Amino acid sequence: MNPLTLGIYAFHEQLRLLLSEPPPGRPPTAMARLVVDGVDDTQLLQTIRLYENADTNLHSFTLHTDAIANERAFLAGARRQLQGDADAVRACFKRAGEEIAKYDVPELQTLDAFANAAASIASASTDYLDGLVVGLLPAELGDAALWQRLVQSLAGVAKHPRLVVLVKDDGSDWMKRAILHEVTLRVDQKALWKHLRDPKGPNQAGPRRDDVPKLTPAARLELEKTNGQRILTEESGEVLRHLIMDAGQAFAEGQLEVAAKRFRLARTYCQMLGLQAERATCAIAVGTARFALGQRELALKAYEEGRAIAEEHGLGRIEMQALLGIASTHATMGAFSKARDAYARCRAAAVELPGMQVECLRSIGQTFALEKRPGDAVSTWLDALAEVEALAPLERAQTPYKAIVDHLAEELPRAARAHEVSGVRGRGQAIEASIQSAAGDARDQELLS
């Protein structure tokens, strides 16, 4: 079993024990620190959601990921999250044929009010569930004092199993003293890398099969002709996997010059094998390594090579990736007009990818801001926000609308800011509310399926 799966299983078992009735003589635990190692915030969130959606789980979860930097902003987002999650649970039960009382989250003016609202929802949920789990997984800790007060407010109302609080560990001494119990999610990245590099190693391969059918040379040629790409032999596939993964590992370890050379080797090997998509991708990876080294001209050359290969072979998604590299490199060199041209070409190529089209508009606005042209930047971002609002709610979630709203609030001329920022924030909040509602409906459908 791979290290990532082992880490998730171990984490889920710790959660199960935390939420279960404790053994005789052991007091129940209503708060726990989430200690993570070798995973990012997205993987942590996904791992908790996997547990939440398991058939054996009888707790509802509300997970708060907003930055802890401004009390008012946090409370507004927390209220939307609590209300959306409470409505989603109610809708799920209604679709299953059971009606439960609606809970309306009041306006939250203080952190204690947030904690009390969570406690009220938890208390009401014990009629049909075991309780509520509140997870604090902030993307950013900009205000340490606010963060500590938030944790303390929840500590005052937490009660197993009705309301259990999970707090992402920040490494501080005060948190370790305040919350003794910990739940860990650890993934050995080196072991995971080794597993991915050699999935058929002696300790990882499944039972040997001698009856696996093999393609005849004629059948292989016919299949390659039908699919329009080469089929690797087991040996060449293993060589290519090792080349790419060794290059990626060098990049992750900061050995950028080594990474660039290894990606070039992989690119050449792909050319020998006739693998055009892989060849273009490796060329782009060379560009990324050169960019990280500060070698902008060499980065542009590699990105352009990848773009040309992708264009020649009709690889639209890969061409977009190359254009993004070209655009960002030009922007860092101060060539803003060239950067906008590359972003515009990427946007034109992003057919049926509204999220990417909006991202390109956001980036074009950024080049105007860097060029000290705030009027053009604001106009571009307003156009981007209008495109976001025209999308279906779940499509909106795939766009950088939050960043666009922040850009607008920051770049609007100081004289007009007091008049216009509230409207911009309001549009962002309306978009967020529609996404929350649609996400809740989608989650209900998933739970019932």
BELQUI-V499038 format. One record per pair of residues at least 4 apart in sequence whose ideal C-beta (glycine too) atoms are under 7 Angstrom apart, sorted by sequence separation. I is the first residue (numbers start at 1). GAP is how many residues later the second one is. D is the distance in Angstrom with one decimal. If there is no record, write none. Layout:
I_GAP_D / I_GAP_D
//
This chain:
1_4_5.1 / 3_4_6.2 / 4_4_6.5 / 5_4_6.3 / 6_4_6.3 / 7_4_6.3 / 8_4_6.3 / 9_4_6.4 / 10_4_6.6 / 11_4_6.5 / 12_4_6.3 / 13_4_6.5 / 14_4_6.3 / 15_4_6.3 / 16_4_6.0 / 22_4_4.3 / 39_4_4.1 / 41_4_6.3 / 42_4_6.3 / 43_4_6.2 / 44_4_6.6 / 45_4_6.4 / 46_4_6.5 / 48_4_6.3 / 49_4_6.2 / 50_4_6.9 / 70_4_6.4 / 71_4_6.2 / 72_4_6.5 / 73_4_6.5 / 74_4_5.9 / 75_4_6.3 / 76_4_6.8 / 77_4_6.2 / 78_4_6.2 / 79_4_6.2 / 80_4_6.0 / 81_4_6.2 / 82_4_6.1 / 83_4_6.2 / 84_4_6.2 / 85_4_6.6 / 86_4_6.5 / 87_4_6.2 / 88_4_6.4 / 89_4_6.7 / 90_4_6.3 / 91_4_6.4 / 92_4_6.6 / 109_4_5.6 / 111_4_6.5 / 112_4_6.2 / 113_4_6.3 / 114_4_6.6 / 115_4_6.4 / 116_4_6.3 / 117_4_6.6 / 118_4_6.2 / 119_4_6.2 / 120_4_6.4 / 121_4_6.1 / 125_4_4.6 / 143_4_6.3 / 144_4_6.4 / 145_4_6.5 / 146_4_6.3 / 147_4_6.6 / 148_4_6.3 / 149_4_6.3 / 150_4_6.8 / 151_4_6.2 / 152_4_6.7 / 154_4_5.9 / 159_4_5.4 / 160_4_5.9 / 173_4_6.3 / 174_4_6.0 / 175_4_5.8 / 188_4_6.2 / 189_4_6.2 / 190_4_6.4 / 191_4_6.3 / 192_4_6.4 / 193_4_6.1 / 194_4_6.4 / 195_4_6.3 / 200_4_6.7 / 201_4_6.5 / 215_4_4.6 / 216_4_6.9 / 217_4_6.5 / 218_4_6.4 / 219_4_6.2 / 220_4_6.3 / 221_4_6.3 / 222_4_6.4 / 223_4_6.2 / 232_4_4.8 / 233_4_6.7 / 234_4_6.4 / 235_4_6.6 / 236_4_6.3 / 237_4_6.2 / 238_4_6.4 / 239_4_6.4 / 240_4_6.3 / 241_4_5.9 / 242_4_5.8 / 243_4_6.4 / 244_4_6.3 / 245_4_6.2 / 246_4_6.5 / 247_4_6.5 / 248_4_6.3 / 249_4_6.3 / 255_4_5.9 / 256_4_6.4 / 257_4_6.6 / 258_4_6.2 / 259_4_6.2 / 260_4_6.5 / 261_4_6.7 / 262_4_6.5 / 263_4_6.3 / 264_4_6.5 / 265_4_6.4 / 266_4_6.4 / 267_4_6.6 / 268_4_6.6 / 269_4_6.4 / 275_4_5.8 / 276_4_6.3 / 277_4_6.4 / 278_4_6.3 / 279_4_6.6 / 280_4_6.6 / 281_4_6.5 / 282_4_6.7 / 283_4_6.8 / 284_4_6.5 / 285_4_6.6 / 286_4_6.3 / 287_4_6.1 / 288_4_6.5 / 289_4_6.5 / 295_4_6.0 / 296_4_6.4 / 297_4_6.6 / 298_4_6.5 / 299_4_6.2 / 300_4_6.1 / 301_4_6.5 / 302_4_6.6 / 303_4_6.3 / 304_4_6.2 / 305_4_6.5 / 306_4_6.3 / 307_4_6.1 / 308_4_6.3 / 309_4_6.5 / 315_4_6.0 / 316_4_6.5 / 317_4_6.8 / 318_4_6.6 / 319_4_6.3 / 320_4_6.5 / 321_4_6.8 / 322_4_6.4 / 323_4_6.1 / 324_4_6.3 / 325_4_6.2 / 326_4_6.4 / 327_4_6.3 / 328_4_6.6 / 329_4_6.5 / 335_4_6.1 / 336_4_6.3 / 337_4_6.6 / 338_4_6.6 / 339_4_6.4 / 340_4_6.1 / 341_4_6.5 / 342_4_6.4 / 343_4_6.2 / 344_4_6.4 / 345_4_6.4 / 346_4_6.3 / 353_4_6.3 / 354_4_6.2 / 355_4_6.4 / 356_4_6.5 / 357_4_6.8 / 358_4_6.4 / 359_4_6.4 / 360_4_6.4 / 361_4_6.5 / 362_4_6.6 / 363_4_6.9 / 364_4_6.9 / 365_4_6.4 / 366_4_6.3 / 367_4_6.2 / 373_4_6.2 / 374_4_6.0 / 375_4_6.3 / 376_4_6.2 / 377_4_6.4 / 378_4_6.2 / 379_4_6.6 / 380_4_6.5 / 381_4_6.3 / 382_4_6.5 / 383_4_6.7 / 384_4_6.6 / 385_4_6.5 / 386_4_6.7 / 391_4_4.0 / 400_4_6.0 / 401_4_6.4 / 402_4_6.5 / 403_4_6.2 / 404_4_6.4 / 405_4_6.5 / 406_4_6.3 / 407_4_5.8 / 408_4_6.1 / 412_4_5.4 / 413_4_6.8 / 416_4_5.2 / 417_4_5.2 / 420_4_6.2 / 421_4_6.1 / 422_4_6.1 / 423_4_6.6 / 424_4_6.7 / 425_4_6.3 / 426_4_6.3 / 427_4_6.4 / 428_4_6.3 / 429_4_6.3 / 430_4_6.6 / 431_4_6.4 / 432_4_6.3 / 433_4_6.5 / 434_4_6.3 / 435_4_5.9 / 436_4_6.4 / 437_4_6.7 / 438_4_6.4 / 439_4_6.2 / 440_4_6.4 / 441_4_6.6 / 442_4_6.5 / 443_4_6.4 / 444_4_6.3 / 445_4_6.1 / 1_5_5.5 / 22_5_6.8 / 39_5_5.6 / 52_5_5.9 / 93_5_4.6 / 94_5_6.1 / 108_5_4.7 / 126_5_5.9 / 158_5_5.3 / 170_5_5.9 / 187_5_6.0 / 199_5_5.9 / 200_5_4.4 / 215_5_4.4 / 224_5_6.6 / 232_5_4.0 / 250_5_4.2 / 251_5_6.6 / 270_5_4.3 / 290_5_4.4 / 291_5_6.9 / 310_5_4.0 / 330_5_4.2 / 331_5_6.4 / 368_5_4.4 / 369_5_6.6 / 391_5_4.9 / 396_5_6.2 / 412_5_4.8 / 22_6_5.1 / 51_6_6.0 / 68_6_6.1 / 108_6_5.0 / 125_6_6.2 / 141_6_5.4 / 157_6_6.3 / 158_6_6.7 / 169_6_6.4 / 224_6_5.7 / 350_6_4.0 / 93_7_5.1 / 125_7_5.4 / 158_7_4.7 / 224_7_5.6 / 350_7_4.8 / 36_8_5.5 / 66_8_5.7 / 215_8_6.9 / 223_8_6.3 / 232_8_6.9 / 250_8_4.3 / 251_8_3.9 / 270_8_4.3 / 271_8_5.2 / 290_8_4.3 / 291_8_4.0 / 310_8_4.1 / 311_8_5.4 / 330_8_4.2 / 331_8_4.0 / 368_8_4.1 / 369_8_4.2 / 388_8_5.4 / 412_8_5.4 / 52_9_4.5 / 108_9_6.5 / 122_9_5.3 / 195_9_6.0 / 250_9_4.1 / 270_9_3.8 / 290_9_3.9 / 310_9_3.8 / 330_9_3.9 / 368_9_3.8 / 412_9_6.6 / 90_10_5.5 / 122_10_3.7 / 347_10_5.2 / 350_10_6.8 / 18_11_6.0 / 66_11_4.3 / 106_11_6.7 / 121_11_5.7 / 154_11_4.7 / 220_11_5.8 / 388_11_5.1 / 90_12_6.0 / 105_12_5.3 / 167_12_6.2 / 247_12_5.2 / 250_12_5.9 / 267_12_5.6 / 270_12_5.9 / 287_12_4.6 / 290_12_5.8 / 306_12_7.0 / 307_12_5.5 / 310_12_6.1 / 327_12_4.7 / 330_12_6.3 / 365_12_4.6 / 368_12_6.2 / 409_12_4.8 / 48_13_6.7 / 169_13_6.9 / 347_13_3.7 / 388_13_4.7 / 18_14_5.7 / 64_14_5.7 / 118_14_6.6 / 136_14_7.0 / 346_14_5.2 / 347_14_6.8 / 48_15_6.5 / 247_15_3.5 / 267_15_3.7 / 287_15_3.5 / 307_15_3.6 / 327_15_3.6 / 365_15_3.8 / 409_15_5.6 / 118_16_5.2 / 151_16_5.7 / 246_16_5.5 / 247_16_4.5 / 266_16_4.6 / 267_16_5.3 / 286_16_4.1 / 287_16_4.0 / 306_16_4.3 / 307_16_6.2 / 326_16_4.5 / 327_16_4.6 / 364_16_5.4 / 365_16_4.5 / 385_16_6.8 / 408_16_4.7 / 409_16_6.8 / 64_17_5.7 / 86_17_4.9 / 166_17_7.0 / 343_17_4.7 / 45_18_6.5 / 103_18_5.7 / 62_19_5.9 / 86_19_6.9 / 243_19_6.4 / 247_19_6.0 / 263_19_5.2 / 267_19_6.5 / 283_19_5.5 / 284_19_6.2 / 287_19_6.6 / 303_19_5.1 / 307_19_6.8 / 323_19_5.0 / 327_19_6.7 / 361_19_5.9 / 362_19_6.8 / 365_19_6.8 / 385_19_5.5 / 405_19_5.7 / 45_20_6.8 / 62_20_5.9 / 134_20_6.3 / 343_20_5.0 / 344_20_7.0 / 384_20_5.3 / 405_20_6.6 / 103_21_5.8 / 343_21_5.0 / 83_22_4.4 / 243_22_5.7 / 244_22_5.1 / 263_22_4.3 / 264_22_5.5 / 283_22_4.5 / 284_22_3.9 / 303_22_4.1 / 304_22_6.6 / 323_22_5.4 / 324_22_5.8 / 361_22_6.2 / 362_22_5.5 / 405_22_7.0 / 62_23_4.3 / 82_23_4.8 / 101_23_6.8 / 155_23_6.7 / 243_23_4.1 / 263_23_4.6 / 283_23_3.6 / 303_23_4.7 / 323_23_4.0 / 361_23_3.8 / 381_23_5.1 / 405_23_3.7 / 340_24_5.2 / 60_25_6.8 / 79_26_5.3 / 148_26_6.5 / 240_26_6.7 / 243_26_6.0 / 260_26_5.5 / 263_26_6.2 / 280_26_4.6 / 283_26_6.4 / 300_26_6.3 / 303_26_6.7 / 320_26_5.0 / 358_26_5.2 / 361_26_7.0 / 381_26_5.3 / 402_26_6.5 / 151_27_6.8 / 340_27_5.3 / 381_27_5.1 / 401_27_6.5 / 100_28_5.8 / 339_28_5.0 / 60_29_5.1 / 79_29_4.9 / 134_29_6.8 / 141_29_6.2 / 240_29_6.0 / 260_29_3.8 / 280_29_4.0 / 300_29_5.4 / 320_29_5.2 / 358_29_5.5 / 78_30_6.4 / 131_30_4.7 / 138_30_6.9 / 239_30_6.9 / 240_30_7.0 / 259_30_4.6 / 260_30_5.9 / 279_30_5.8 / 280_30_4.5 / 299_30_5.2 / 319_30_6.1 / 320_30_6.1 / 357_30_7.0 / 358_30_5.8 / 378_30_6.3 / 401_30_5.3 / 130_31_5.2 / 131_31_4.3 / 132_31_5.5 / 133_31_4.9 / 134_31_5.0 / 135_31_4.4 / 136_31_4.8 / 137_31_4.9 / 336_31_4.4 / 131_32_6.0 / 136_32_6.2 / 75_33_4.3 / 131_33_6.6 / 133_33_6.3 / 256_33_5.2 / 276_33_6.0 / 296_33_5.6 / 316_33_5.6 / 378_33_5.7 / 336_34_6.4 / 377_34_5.3 / 378_34_6.1 / 82_35_5.9 / 86_35_5.6 / 93_35_6.6 / 280_35_6.0 / 336_35_4.7 / 396_35_5.5 / 11_36_6.0 / 15_36_5.4 / 78_36_5.2 / 82_36_6.6 / 126_36_5.6 / 256_36_5.1 / 257_36_6.7 / 296_36_6.7 / 320_36_6.7 / 327_36_6.7 / 331_36_5.6 / 236_37_6.1 / 256_37_4.8 / 276_37_4.4 / 281_37_6.0 / 284_37_5.8 / 288_37_6.6 / 296_37_5.4 / 354_37_5.6 / 374_37_5.1 / 111_38_5.5 / 115_38_4.1 / 119_38_4.1 / 247_38_6.9 / 251_38_6.1 / 277_38_5.4 / 280_38_4.9 / 284_38_5.3 / 287_38_5.2 / 291_38_5.9 / 362_38_5.3 / 396_38_6.7 / 397_38_4.6 / 8_39_5.4 / 12_39_5.1 / 75_39_6.0 / 82_39_6.5 / 111_39_5.2 / 114_39_6.8 / 115_39_4.9 / 123_39_6.2 / 276_39_7.0 / 331_39_6.8 / 374_39_6.5 / 396_39_5.5 / 19_40_5.8 / 122_40_4.9 / 112_41_5.1 / 115_41_6.4 / 116_41_6.5 / 122_41_3.8 / 232_41_6.8 / 277_41_6.2 / 284_41_6.0 / 354_41_5.8 / 358_41_4.3 / 359_41_5.6 / 362_41_6.3 / 393_41_4.3 / 8_42_7.0 / 111_42_4.3 / 115_42_4.9 / 358_42_6.6 / 362_42_5.5 / 365_42_6.4 / 369_42_5.6 / 385_42_6.3 / 389_42_6.6 / 393_42_5.2 / 397_42_6.8 / 230_43_5.8 / 355_43_3.9 / 388_43_6.2 / 119_44_5.5 / 197_44_6.9 / 230_44_4.6 / 355_44_4.9 / 393_44_6.7 / 394_44_4.9 / 118_45_6.4 / 197_45_6.4 / 230_45_5.9 / 354_45_7.0 / 393_45_3.5 / 394_45_6.8 / 229_46_7.0 / 197_48_4.7 / 394_48_6.5 / 196_49_6.6 / 193_56_6.0 / 60_65_6.0 / 60_69_5.7 / 59_70_6.3 / 62_70_6.7 / 68_70_4.6 / 58_71_5.5 / 59_71_5.2 / 64_71_6.7 / 67_71_5.9 / 69_71_6.4 / 58_72_4.2 / 59_72_5.5 / 60_72_5.4 / 61_72_4.7 / 62_72_5.6 / 63_72_4.1 / 64_72_5.6 / 65_72_5.0 / 66_72_6.6 / 67_72_5.4 / 68_72_7.0 / 59_73_6.6 / 64_73_6.8 / 65_73_6.5 / 67_73_3.8 / 68_73_5.2 / 69_73_3.1 / 59_74_5.0 / 61_74_6.4 / 63_74_5.8 / 65_74_5.5 / 68_74_6.4 / 69_74_5.3 / 67_75_5.9 / 68_75_5.8 / 71_75_5.6 / 68_78_5.6 / 68_79_4.6 / 68_82_6.7 / 48_87_6.3 / 45_92_6.4 / 44_93_6.5 / 41_96_6.6 / 41_98_6.2 / 31_124_6.0 / 31_127_5.2 / 30_128_3.8 / 30_129_5.4 / 30_130_4.3 / 29_131_6.1 / 28_132_3.6 / 34_132_5.4 / 30_133_6.8 / 34_133_6.6 / 30_134_5.6 / 31_134_4.7 / 32_134_5.7 / 33_134_5.7 / 34_134_4.8 / 35_134_4.7 / 30_135_6.6 / 34_135_6.0 / 31_136_6.8 / 33_136_4.2 / 47_138_6.1 / 44_141_6.2 / 19_142_6.1 / 33_142_6.3 / 19_145_6.2 / 18_146_6.9 / 33_146_4.8 / 39_146_5.8 / 32_147_6.6 / 35_147_5.0 / 31_148_5.1 / 38_148_5.8 / 39_148_5.4 / 32_149_4.4 / 33_149_4.5 / 34_149_5.7 / 35_149_4.5 / 36_149_4.9 / 37_149_4.4 / 38_149_3.8 / 31_150_6.9 / 32_150_6.1 / 38_150_6.4 / 32_151_4.9 / 34_151_7.0 / 38_151_4.8 / 29_152_4.6 / 18_165_6.1 / 15_168_6.1 / 14_169_4.5 / 14_170_6.8 / 11_172_6.7 / 11_173_6.9 / 11_174_4.3 / 7_178_6.0 / 7_179_5.6 / 7_180_4.2 / 4_183_5.3 / 3_184_5.6 / 3_185_4.8 / 3_188_4.4 / 4_188_5.6 / 3_189_4.4 / 2_190_6.5 / 3_192_6.2 / 2_193_4.7 / 91_349_6.6 / 95_349_6.2 / 91_350_6.8 / 80_352_6.4 / 84_352_3.8 / 88_352_3.3 / 92_352_4.3 / 96_352_6.6 / 80_353_6.2 / 84_353_6.6 / 87_353_6.0 / 91_353_5.1 / 95_353_5.8 / 88_355_5.7 / 92_355_5.5 / 80_356_5.8 / 84_356_5.3 / 88_356_5.9 / 92_356_6.7 / 53_393_6.8 / 53_394_6.3
//
